[in-house]
Amino acid sequence: MIVVEVKLHSAVTNTVTTLGRAIIANDGTGGGARRNYDAMIAKKVDAQKEPTTANLGKIWAKPLRRGRVEDYPAPSYNMWRLVIRALKSAFPEEK
């Protein structure tokens, strides 16, 4: 499971605020070097909580958005390409 967090580090107040969180998990299917992943995007209130197992479970059970990446050539690409594809699948209205 990959957990992607977006945090704002304020230069003015020196505070750190979590703005968002996404979970990307291999679903165990796919063949050979090609894998399939589910992506869950947290609701803002869930993203701001510390990432405990229970909080991640809540995001997984009731996400703001869902996405899916199929037939991804995991060993060939770096993980940022997977993150991009997962986000694009969860937000198809974005170009």
C-alpha positions as CSV (number, residue, x, y, z in Angstrom):
1,M,0.0,0.0,0.0
2,I,1.2,3.5,-0.9
3,V,0.0,6.4,1.1
4,V,0.5,9.8,-0.5
5,E,0.2,12.9,1.7
6,V,0.1,16.5,0.7
7,K,1.2,18.8,3.5
8,L,1.5,22.6,3.7
9,H,4.5,23.8,5.6
10,S,3.8,27.4,6.4
11,A,6.7,29.8,6.3
12,V,4.6,32.4,8.2
13,T,3.3,30.4,11.1
14,N,5.7,27.5,11.1
15,T,2.7,25.0,11.2
16,V,2.3,21.9,9.2
17,T,-1.2,21.2,7.9
18,T,-2.2,18.0,6.0
19,L,-4.2,19.0,3.0
20,G,-4.9,15.6,1.5
21,R,-4.2,11.9,1.5
22,A,-4.6,9.1,-1.0
23,I,-4.2,5.4,-0.7
24,I,-3.0,3.3,-3.6
25,A,-3.1,-0.5,-3.1
26,N,-2.2,-3.4,-5.3
27,D,-5.3,-5.6,-5.5
28,G,-3.3,-8.8,-6.1
29,T,-4.5,-9.3,-9.6
30,G,-2.6,-8.9,-12.9
31,G,-0.1,-11.0,-14.6
32,G,3.6,-11.1,-14.5
33,A,5.1,-7.6,-14.3
34,R,1.7,-5.9,-14.9
35,R,-0.3,-5.1,-11.9
36,N,-3.7,-3.6,-10.9
37,Y,-4.3,-1.0,-8.3
38,D,-7.2,0.6,-6.4
39,A,-7.0,4.2,-5.3
40,M,-8.9,5.9,-2.6
41,I,-8.9,9.7,-2.0
42,A,-9.6,10.9,1.5
43,K,-12.3,13.3,2.5
44,K,-10.7,16.5,3.9
45,V,-11.7,15.7,7.5
46,D,-10.2,12.1,7.3
47,A,-7.0,13.4,5.6
48,Q,-6.3,15.7,8.5
49,K,-6.2,12.9,11.1
50,E,-3.0,11.1,11.8
51,P,-2.5,8.1,9.4
52,T,-3.3,5.2,11.8
53,T,-4.5,1.8,10.6
54,A,-8.0,2.8,11.7
55,N,-8.0,6.1,9.9
56,L,-6.6,4.5,6.7
57,G,-9.3,1.9,7.0
58,K,-12.0,4.6,7.2
59,I,-10.6,6.3,4.1
60,W,-10.6,2.9,2.3
61,A,-14.2,2.2,3.4
62,K,-15.7,5.6,2.7
63,P,-13.4,7.6,0.3
64,L,-14.2,11.0,-1.3
65,R,-13.2,9.5,-4.6
66,R,-12.2,6.1,-6.0
67,G,-9.9,5.3,-8.9
68,R,-8.4,2.3,-10.5
69,V,-5.2,1.7,-12.5
70,E,-5.1,-1.5,-14.5
71,D,-2.3,-3.3,-16.4
72,Y,0.4,-1.0,-14.9
73,P,4.0,-2.1,-15.7
74,A,5.2,-1.7,-12.1
75,P,8.9,-2.7,-12.5
76,S,9.4,-0.5,-15.6
77,Y,8.1,2.8,-14.3
78,N,8.9,4.8,-11.2
79,M,6.1,5.1,-8.6
80,W,5.3,8.8,-9.5
81,R,3.7,7.5,-12.7
82,L,1.5,5.2,-10.7
83,V,0.5,8.2,-8.4
84,I,-0.4,10.3,-11.5
85,R,-2.5,7.6,-13.1
86,A,-4.3,6.9,-9.8
87,L,-5.2,10.6,-9.3
88,K,-6.3,10.9,-12.9
89,S,-8.5,7.9,-12.6
90,A,-10.1,9.4,-9.4
91,F,-10.6,12.8,-11.0
92,P,-11.5,12.1,-14.7
93,E,-12.8,15.6,-15.2
94,E,-9.2,17.0,-14.9
95,K,-7.1,17.0,-18.0
